[in-house]
Structure formats: C-alpha cells, structure tokens
Amino acid sequence: MELLIEKEEIKNGEIITGKVKGKLGKVKIYEARLQGDIVLKGWDDNKKIDYFFATEKSFFGYLSSKIGHPFFVVKDDIVECYIDYYDTEFDDYVEIEPLVILHGNVDMLVNVYSDMVKKNLETSFSNWNPVGWSCKWNCLTNFKESLDYAKKYPFEVFQIDFWYKNIGDWEPKFSSFEEIAEEIKSYGMKPGIWIAPFVVLEGSDIFKEKKNWFVKDEKGNPKKIYNINGKGLYALDLTNNEVEEHIRNIFLRIKNAGFEYFKLDFLFAGIVKGKRKESVTPIQSYRKGLKLIRDLLGEFIVGVRAPLLPSIGYVDGMKITNMSEKGLYGALRDVITRYFMNGRWWWNAPDFSLGNNISTTQKKLFFMTVGILNNMLFLSDSLKGNLENYLFKAALKLRGGKVFVKNIGAKGYEIKAIGTNIGDVRFRLCIETEKSEFYIE
C-alpha cells in the first residue's frame, strides 16, 4: 500500500486530502486528540462512527464517500480516522475521501460542514418538498376507503407500501400498477410506491432461479442481510449486467404506469461486503446502482436505510431516523440534530408513525418541530384515527423558513426560522420533559 497525505490549513480548521494505491483494506489516514465529549454522531454501531461526529468545540467529518467507506474510531481522547476499501486492489492512485477538522461552536460548525459537503459533491435534488401519506398494511385491503380519508388532508402524495406478491419479483398483489396509479390520480394526488430494488426475498422466483445474481459470502453463498417474517433478504450484485437490466425493466414498468414518487428501502444492501462480479468497492457498486435508478426515473426519490454520503446527488429525500426503533424522543432528537442536511443535501424525511398511544402534547412536539425545520411531512398512521388535523395544518404554515438550531449538544433546543409562511418564528423545546414555548417574532 502507498498512501500520500496532504494537510492544508483552512478557516476554522484543516482539511486532509491525498491519494492511495495498492491492495487496500481499512486505511488509517489521520489521528488527532479530542477535546470535550461527543455530542453528535453520524451512524454509530458502538465500535465506529460513520461519516462525521462533533464535540461541543470541534467537528470531524468526511466530505464524500465515492470509493471508500469513511469512519472514525474513538479511543479515550484519541480519534483515529479511517477509510475502508474492502480489500480492493488499485493499480493506480485514487483520491481519498477528503476529511475536515473544524474548531469552534458546534451549532455553527454543523452548517459549515454541511455547506462544504454540498460544495464538494455539487449536490442536486428536487425543489419540491412534498407532503403526503404512506399507505402501509392499514390500507392494502380497503384502498378506496383510504383514498376517501386522505382526501380530507392536504396531501400531495399517496404512497403505497408492500403492494407485491413477493419482494424481488415485484409483481402487484392486488390491482395492476396502472389501475393503482390512475385511481390515486383521480383523487388529485401523485401516486407513490415503496420498493427495495437492491434486495430479493428468499422464496421469490428471482431467488430460486437466479443464484448468480447475488453478492456472495465467504463460502460462495448468496449474502443474507436481513430477515422478514422468518425469511432471508439477500443483496443483489449491482455490478452484474443481468441485475442492471432487471432493475431497469422494473423501474421503467412502474414509472410508465404513472408513478411519480419512489420510496427506496433497504438501500444499505448495496454496500454490504462480499464478492461481486466486478472488482470494485461496495461503495462504487452502490453508487452505480443508484445512479442507474436516478437516470431512469427523473422522479422524486426517497432513500430509506441508506448510507448517507454515498447517496448524495442520487436522492431527493432521505429518511434520517427510525421511529419504530428509537421512539418519539429519539426520533425527534435525530430530526433536530440532523437538520443541517435538510435543504442542502436533500429533504429530510422523518416518515413518522405516531401510533394510538401518543398524547396531544407529544403530537404537538412532532408537528411543530418537523414543520419549523421544513422537513418532508409524511405520516403513515391510519387515517381513521385522530391525527388532530389542526396540528398538521399548523405544521404546514411553519414551513419554508431558513433554519438555525441552538444548543445541539444540550437537552433543550432552540429552533429559529426566518421567513416561514407566517413570518419569523422561534421554538424552544425539551424533548424529555415535553415542555415547549413558541414565539412569532
């Protein structure tokens, strides 16, 4: 391995660039001493932190993930900065993912970092920040009734989930794609659909008949990444030309049927480690597959369970938290502390299912926060329940402003938005105590 590193002083910190070649695994490109406790993280698995993290007085973040997977390992007061190339061999030098280390107040640094990523990757996404409803199991068997309920709300999109006989084959379970799209449009909403293009479910026709289409594990077997109702979910090899054609055909079929909004799930399958037909990193494979879909569709794309930095430029919205795993408090904290991505890299998509046991106070925290932060406003609760429509409409009035969040490293947050639909506003809240104060300035 040959690694050449350059360090350049910039305003508020330094930037680490360079190039590397050879057979590359996990390459440590830099090491530094930490000051203060960590208050913000990218994805975290307790062993490493992906993409970025911050203390109260510093910010460490990579500006891209085009070839390798960047991450940090923190040991006591030392941070080790790595890029994983998954044992791929490069005969010629490749540029490393740039790393910035910034110093100052974290409330300011998150926006500095976000702008640097935006400039480095020349981000591009839709100007449309949609509002809608995700029709899950609660509407599959009473589709028209759900459309009737949805008509009472200011939804722009009516998006269906799990409308297939099998994940991977993508044959509609009830009506045809054309019939579904036409019915939704007749209610004045854009048709949206859920699909997981990089995976196949055990038992599907594709899984039975196309064993050479999958990323392989160490023993040469298809790589399992997840379980759904006792069946394995397997990762497709996006460097396989037959897989590429399969993905192309599926998306052209659904797009031509009239769908205009696509929610792509289990995207992390594209970056799993394993053997592929082509000798590229999983990051390169993932970006190739996602670019194919972006170029085919030209429609609104939302990434779900997706790697953050490799997805920039290929999605219009990104699910940035998981309500079912983190609960209301954890999900709201993610929405607030990841606000700096919204409107710069994509539109943040909380994609909340509030449930029946949530109080009016908690609903207020959700709607006010998501509205002021100008996130995508999508719900998936049964529309038969009491969503308290006045809160939904209030959230819509709070959108459209330029946002700044104070006290990211604390328990109580202050959100300021300039130029919302009702003017300049300020929202102070503590998630744990459920106390909040709202001001029009």
N, C-alpha and C positions, 0 to 999 in steps of 0.2 A: 504493500500500500504506500502511496505517496500523497502526502497532504501538504498543501501550501496555504497558509493563513495570512490574511491582511487585517489589520486593525486600524480604523480611522476614527478620529475624534469628530463628533457632531454636536450640535446644540443639545444640551441636556444629557449627553452621554457618549456612547461609542457604538460603532457598527462593525461587526465581524463578517468578512467575506473571504472567499478563497476558492480553491478547486482541489479535486481529489481524483485519483485513479487507482486501478488495481482491483483485486477481489475484496469487496467491502462488506463488512458486517455492521456492527454498531460502532460508529466512529466518534470518538470524543474530540470536539473541535475547540472547546474552551472550558475554563474553570474560573470561578470567581467566589468571593466571600459575600455572604448575605448580611444585610443589616435589617433587623426587625423581623417580626412574624409574618408569615404568608397570609394575605387577606383575600386573594383572588386567584383562581386556577382555571386553566383550560380543562380538558378531560383528565381525570385523575383515577388511577387504579391502586392507590396506596403504595405502589412501587416507583411509579414515574408520573410525571406531569407532561401532558402533550401540549405543544404549541406555545403556551405563554403562562406566566404567573406573575404576581405582584406582591410586594410588601407595601407597607404604608409609605415608604420613601423611595422605592425603586420598582422597575418593571423590566422583566426579561421576556423577550418574545421573538419568534422567528417570523420572517416576512413572507414566506412561501412554503409550500410543500409540493414541488413539481416532480421530484425524482425520489427523494428520500423522505422518511418519516422523522420529523424533529421532536425531541423530547428532552426533559430535564430529570435529573436525579438529585435530590437534596439530601445531604448527609450532615447532620448537625448544622453548622453555619457555612457549609460549602455547597455550592451548586455546580454540578457537572452538566455540561451542555453537549448533547449527542445528536447524531443523525443516523438512523437505521437504514441501511441499504440492502438488507435481507440477503446478504452473501452474493449479491450480483457482481459480476466482473465487468469492469470498464477498461478497455484498452487505451482510450483517450481520456484526457481530463474532462470532468464535468464540474459545473459550478455548484458549490454548496448552497444550501438554503441560507440566505442572509440572516444574521442574528443581531438584534439591537438590545442594548442595555441602557435604560434611561433612568435618570435620577430626578427626584422632585416629589410633588404631591401626587398620590395615586389617582385622585379624582381628575387631575389634568392629564396624567400620563396615559390613561386608557384611551383617550381621544387622540393623543399624539401618535400612539402605536397604531390605532385603527386607521388613521389617515396615511401612515407610512405603508401599511399593507395595501390599502386602496391604490396608492400611487404606484407601488412596486408591481402589483398584479393587474393594474388598469381594469378595475372591476366594472362589470356591466350587468345590469339586471333591469327588470321591468319598472316603469314609473308607477304602475298600478299597485296599490296597497290594498288587497281585497278583503272583503268581509263575507263570511259565509258560515255554512253548517256542514259538518261531516256526518253523513248518514251511515251509522255503523249497524250493528246487529239489531238496533232498536227500530229499523225501518225496512229491513230487507223483505219482510213478508207483508207489509202494509205500505207499500211505496207511495201510492196516490194519496193516502191519508197524510203521510209525512209531508208531501208537497203542499197539501192544503194548509197544514200547520205552519210550514216555512213561509208561506205567502204573507203571513201576519207580521213577519220581521223584515227588516231592511237588508236581507241577504242578497249579495251579488252572485254567490256561487252555491250550488247544491252539489256536494261531492259524495259519491257513493264509495263504500268500503266493502272488500271481500265479496264482490259480486261474481265470483268464479266457482267453477266446479272443482278446480284444483290450482294451487299456486304453482306456477311454472308452465302449465298448459295454456292458461288464460282464456279458457272458453267460458262465456257468460252462463251463470247458473239459472237465471230466470228469463228475462226478455233479452232480445238481441241488443248489441251496443247501439245500433241506430234507433231502436224504439226507446231506449232509456234516454238518450241524448235529446231526442225530439220531444219527449214528454217533459223533461226539465225545462227546455227552452220555451215550451208553451206556457210556463208559469213565469216567464220573464227573468230567469236566472241562467247563468252559464253552467253547463254540465262539467262536473269534475269527477275524477276517478282515482282510486288507490291502486297501485301496482308495485310489485317488488321485482324489478327487472333483472337483478343480479343473482337471484336465488331460484331454487327448484325444490319442491316438497317431495319427500320420499313417498312413493306410491303413484306419483303422476306419470303420465305417458313419457314425458321427456326423461324423467329419472330412470325409467325402465329401459328405454330404447337408445339413449344417447350417453353411454358411460364415458365416452371420450370428450364430453363437453365440460367436464368439471375440473376445478383446481384439485390437485391430488395431495394427499398427506404423505408422510414419510414411507408408508407401506404401499403407496400407489393407489390407494382407495380414494373415492370422492371425499372432499373435505366437508365435514359437517360443522356448521357454525351455530346452530340453534335447534330448539325443539318446540314444536307446536302440537299440542294435544297428543303427545307421545310419538310423533313422527319427526324425523330429522329434516332440517332445512340445509341445503347444500349450495356451495358457492360455484357459480359458473365461471369458466375461464374466458375472460373478456379479450384475450389475445387469439382465440380460436375464430377463424373466419366463419365457420358454420354458426357459432354462437352469435357473432355480429349480425349475420343475416337473419337469424331467428329474432333478435331484438328489433332489428329494423322492421321486419314484417309485422310484429305485434304492434308497435307504436304507430306505424302508418295505418294499420287497420283501425285502431281506436281513434286516432286523430281524424281520419276520413269519415268516421261515424258521427263526428260532430263534437267531440270533447275538446274543451279549451283550458282545462286546469288539471294538472297531473301531480299527484302526491306519490313520490317515490320512496318506498320504505326499505329497510334492511340494506342500506347502501354500504354499510361497513363491510359487507361480504366482498366488495370489490377490492379491499386492501388486505384480505387475510393472507397470511404467509402460507406458501405451498408451491408446488410445481406447476408451471404453466407451459403452454406450447412455445411461447416466445421467451427469450431470456431478458426479461425486463423486471423492474421492481414492481411490487403490487401497487405502488402509488402511480406509476406510469400506466399500468393496466387500467386502474380505476379511472384516471382522467381521460383515457382513450374511450372507455365505455360511456362515460358521462357526456363527453363531447359529441359522441355519435347521437345520443338522445337529444341533446340541445340543438344540434344542427338539423335533426329531423323534424322537431316539433315546432319551434318558434312560438310556443305557447308557454303559459305560466307553469313553472316547475318548482315544487317544494321538496327539499331534501329532508328525510327522516332517518334517524340513527345513522347519520352520515359523518365522515371525517370533516372537520371544519375547513382548514386551509386548502386541502386539495379540491374542495368543492367550489371555491370562489370563482365566479365567472361562468359557472355552469348551472346555477340555480337562482331563482328569483326570491324564494323564501326558504328559511331554514328553521326546523324545529330545534329550539335551543334548550329545552328542558323536557322532563318526563313527569307528568302529574301523577301517574299511577305508581311510579317508583318513589318519588320524593314527597308526595303530598302537597297540599296547598302552600305551606310555608316554604318548603324547599324549592318548589317550582317558582314561586314569586321572587324568591331571592335570586334565582338564576335569571329571571326576566329582568330584574333591576341591574344586577352586576354585569350582565352581558349586553346592556343597552347600547354600548358603543359600536356594536356590529351593525345595528339597525340603521338602514338608510345609507350605509357606506359599503357593506359587502353584499347585503341582501335585505329583505324584510324579515325581522324576527317573527317566528310563528310559535307562540306558546301552545296552541292547539289544546285547549283545556276541556276536560270533562269534569264539571263541578260536582256532580253527584247529588243525591237527595238529602244528605245529612249535613249540608253546609248551611251556615246561618246567613241571614241577610247582611250582617256586618262583614263576614268573610267574602260574600259576593261583591260587596261594595269595594273592598280592597282589591279584588281581582279586576273588576271592570274599570275602576279609576286608574289603577296602575298601568294596565295594558293600553288604555285609551291615551293617557298623557304621554306614555313612551312611544306612541304612534306605531305600535306593533300591528301585525295582522290580527284581526279579531275573528277567530273561528271557534265555534263551540261544537260539541258532539253529544250534549245531553239530549234526552228525549224531549221533544217539543211539547209533549203533553203535560210535562211538569211545569212548575212555576219558575221561569227564568227571570222574573221581575223585569219586564220589558223596559221599564223606565231607566234602569241601570244600563242596559245595553245601549239605549239611545243617548244616555248621558256620556258614555264612553266614546261614541261616535263624534259628539260635539267637542271632545277634548283632543281629538287627533289633529295632525297637521303642523304641530309646532316644532321648533328647534329646541332640543332637549339637553339638559345638563343635570347630572346626578352628583350630589354631595354626600360625603360620608360613606363611600363604598366599603371601607373597611370596618364600619361600625354596625350596630344592630338597628339603629334608627336612621332612616334615609330622608333626604330632601330632594324632591324632583322639581326642577323648574323647566317650564316650557314656554317659549316665546313665539307668539303668532299662531296659537291654536284657533279653532273655529269660533271660540268665544273670547279670544284675546290672550294676554299673558297670564299664566296661572302658576301656582306653587302648591305642591302636595307634600306634606310631611307625614311619615308613617313609621310605625314599629310593627313588624310582622308578628312577632311573638305575643305582644300584648294586644294586638288588633286595634290599637289606637291610631287615629289619623286626624289631620287638620288640612282643610282645603281653602285656598285663597285665590281670588281673582284680583290681579294687580293692575 
